Amino acid sequence: MKLFSATSLMVLLLVSRSLAQDPYETIHIKPTKDFEITGAGDAAAWKDADWLTLTQRTGNKSYATKAKLLYSDKGIYVLFHCDDEKISATNTEDFADLWKEDVMEVFFWTDESSPLYFEYEISPLNRELALLIPNFDGTFLGWRPWHYEGDRKIKHLVTTAKGATGNVTSWTAEIFVPYKLLQPLQHVPPQKGTRWRMNMYRVDFDDGRSAWSWNKVKTNFHDYKNFGVMLFE
């Protein structure tokens, strides 16, 4: 009995040490039937998804930032909610340099054998940036989608909440990424048990530059080897 207890304790210690050394957050993505987005995240389907908290990494503004994800037979749903006091965004064009102003970002790395991933940015003004990123040893650049229309186009809507005096209190972004846009990336569409790597970020410019991320990266937002893990249920 003593030998069994000592062995069990050693196994537990090894497992605990292994878990402590794993730098990647892991989330389980639940399936859903397709639904219409409103920009407010008020669809009944969102009640089945848990909020993920993004951690502030740099900056002076301490705004609560969270996200939810779901997947259907046709694509991925993402919901962002950002507490805020001021919308620091002026860009009124899609595919502009949105990361230089207030923005939310999500990255999908569907195949860990290839340094190729999808990046999507959404601003509080409902402007978008969709890119495919080849990243070779830190050298990367984005490629815009071709024939970005019809059932290949991302759906996206944003709502802004204000207090009694008219001041901004938060903004919410809801997006739907169709699998047809992501093809021919591998492991698309995902099936039950599919594993992707993923990360989410927020940048805010109300008082200098503040940044949040879901999984911590070591260099910049394109440090894809330190993305978190998403498992499809």
C-alpha positions in Angstrom: 0.0 0.0 0.0 2.8 2.4 0.8 4.6 1.6 -2.5 1.3 2.3 -4.4 0.9 5.6 -2.6 4.5 6.7 -3.3 4.2 5.8 -6.9 0.8 7.5 -7.2 2.3 10.7 -5.7 5.2 10.6 -8.1 2.8 10.3 -11.1 0.7 13.2 -9.8 3.8 15.4 -9.3 5.0 14.6 -12.9 1.6 15.4 -14.3 1.3 18.6 -12.3 4.7 19.7 -13.4 3.9 19.0 -17.1 0.6 21.0 -16.8 2.4 23.9 -15.2 4.9 24.0 -18.1 2.2 24.1 -20.8 1.9 27.7 -21.8 -1.2 27.3 -23.9 -4.7 28.1 -22.9 -7.3 25.6 -24.2 -11.0 26.2 -25.0 -13.7 23.8 -26.1 -15.9 25.2 -28.9 -19.5 24.1 -28.9 -21.5 23.4 -32.0 -24.6 25.5 -32.9 -27.2 25.8 -35.6 -26.7 28.8 -37.8 -28.3 32.1 -36.6 -28.5 35.7 -37.7 -26.0 38.1 -36.1 -27.2 41.5 -34.8 -24.0 43.0 -33.4 -25.4 42.8 -29.9 -24.8 39.1 -29.1 -28.4 38.6 -28.2 -29.1 35.4 -30.1 -30.2 32.5 -27.9 -27.3 30.4 -29.1 -24.8 32.5 -27.3 -26.2 31.3 -23.9 -24.5 27.9 -24.5 -21.1 29.5 -24.9 -18.8 30.5 -22.0 -17.1 33.9 -21.8 -13.3 33.9 -22.3 -11.4 36.7 -20.5 -8.7 38.5 -22.3 -5.8 39.6 -20.0 -4.4 43.1 -20.2 -0.7 42.8 -21.1 0.3 46.5 -21.6 -1.0 50.0 -21.1 -2.8 52.2 -18.7 -6.5 51.6 -19.4 -7.9 48.7 -17.5 -11.0 47.8 -19.5 -12.8 44.4 -19.1 -12.5 42.5 -22.4 -14.1 39.1 -23.2 -15.1 36.9 -26.0 -17.2 33.9 -27.0 -17.0 31.4 -29.9 -19.3 28.9 -31.5 -19.2 26.8 -34.7 -21.8 25.5 -37.1 -21.8 23.4 -40.3 -21.0 26.6 -42.3 -18.6 28.7 -40.2 -17.2 30.1 -37.0 -19.1 32.7 -34.8 -17.1 35.1 -32.7 -18.5 37.6 -30.1 -16.4 40.3 -28.6 -17.4 42.6 -25.7 -15.2 45.5 -24.7 -15.8 47.9 -21.8 -14.7 51.4 -22.9 -15.0 55.1 -22.2 -14.2 56.5 -25.6 -14.2 55.2 -29.2 -10.7 56.0 -30.4 -11.3 55.1 -34.1 -11.7 57.2 -37.2 -11.0 54.9 -40.1 -14.1 54.5 -42.3 -12.6 52.1 -44.8 -12.4 48.3 -44.8 -8.9 46.8 -45.2 -7.2 49.8 -43.7 -4.6 49.8 -41.0 -7.2 49.1 -38.3 -4.6 48.0 -35.7 -3.4 51.6 -35.3 -6.7 52.5 -33.6 -9.2 50.7 -31.3 -9.7 47.2 -32.6 -10.4 43.5 -31.7 -8.6 40.7 -33.5 -8.9 36.9 -33.8 -6.3 34.6 -35.5 -7.0 31.0 -36.6 -4.1 28.7 -37.3 -5.8 25.5 -38.6 -2.8 23.4 -39.5 0.2 23.3 -37.2 2.4 21.7 -39.9 2.3 24.9 -42.0 3.2 28.5 -40.9 0.0 29.9 -42.5 -2.9 31.4 -40.5 -6.0 33.6 -40.9 -6.3 37.0 -39.2 -9.4 39.1 -38.8 -9.8 42.5 -37.3 -13.0 44.5 -36.5 -13.1 48.1 -35.3 -15.8 49.8 -33.2 -16.9 51.5 -36.4 -17.6 48.1 -37.9 -14.7 48.3 -40.3 -13.0 45.0 -41.1 -9.6 43.6 -42.2 -9.3 40.0 -43.3 -5.9 38.5 -44.2 -4.2 35.3 -44.9 -0.7 35.4 -43.3 2.3 33.3 -44.3 4.8 33.6 -41.5 8.3 32.3 -42.0 10.6 32.7 -39.0 9.0 36.0 -38.1 8.9 37.3 -41.6 5.3 37.8 -42.6 2.9 39.8 -44.7 -0.9 39.6 -45.3 -2.8 38.6 -48.4 -6.3 39.9 -49.0 -9.1 37.5 -50.0 -10.1 37.1 -53.7 -13.7 37.1 -54.8 -14.7 38.3 -51.3 -18.4 38.3 -51.8 -21.5 36.1 -51.5 -21.1 33.1 -49.3 -17.3 33.8 -49.0 -17.8 37.1 -47.3 -17.6 37.6 -43.5 -20.7 38.9 -41.7 -20.0 41.5 -39.1 -21.9 44.0 -37.0 -21.0 46.3 -34.1 -23.1 48.0 -31.4 -22.0 50.7 -29.0 -23.6 51.1 -25.5 -23.9 54.5 -23.9 -24.7 55.7 -20.4 -27.5 58.1 -19.3 -25.3 61.1 -20.1 -24.4 59.8 -23.5 -21.0 58.6 -22.7 -19.7 55.4 -24.2 -19.6 52.4 -21.8 -18.8 49.5 -24.1 -18.8 48.2 -27.6 -19.7 44.7 -28.9 -18.7 43.1 -32.2 -20.3 40.0 -33.6 -18.8 38.2 -36.6 -19.4 35.1 -38.7 -16.5 33.6 -40.7 -17.6 31.1 -43.4 -15.5 28.1 -44.0 -15.7 28.8 -47.7 -13.5 31.8 -47.1 -10.9 29.7 -45.2 -10.6 27.0 -47.8 -8.3 25.4 -48.9 -6.7 25.7 -45.4 -6.3 22.2 -43.9 -8.8 20.9 -41.3 -11.5 23.1 -42.7 -14.3 22.7 -42.0 -13.6 21.3 -38.5 -15.2 18.2 -37.2 -15.9 17.0 -33.7 -12.4 16.5 -32.1 -10.6 18.8 -34.6 -7.8 20.9 -33.1 -7.0 24.4 -34.2 -4.6 27.0 -32.7 -6.1 30.4 -32.0 -5.5 33.7 -30.3 -7.6 36.9 -29.7 -6.4 40.4 -29.0 -7.6 43.9 -28.2 -5.9 47.2 -28.7 -7.2 50.4 -27.3 -5.8 54.0 -27.7 -7.8 56.0 -25.2 -4.7 56.7 -23.1 -1.6 55.7 -25.2 -1.6 52.1 -26.4 -3.1 49.4 -24.2 -3.2 45.7 -25.4 -4.9 42.5 -24.3 -4.6 38.9 -25.4 -6.2 35.6 -24.6 -3.1 33.4 -24.7 0.2 35.2 -23.8 2.6 35.7 -26.7 6.3 36.4 -26.4 7.0 38.8 -29.2 4.0 40.2 -31.0 0.5 39.3 -32.1 1.9 37.1 -34.9 3.8 34.8 -32.5 1.7 32.0 -33.7 3.7 29.2 -32.0 2.3 30.6 -28.7 -1.3 30.7 -29.8 -3.8 28.9 -27.6 -5.7 25.7 -28.5 -9.3 25.4 -29.5 -10.9 22.0 -29.6 -14.2 21.4 -31.4 -16.7 19.5 -29.4 
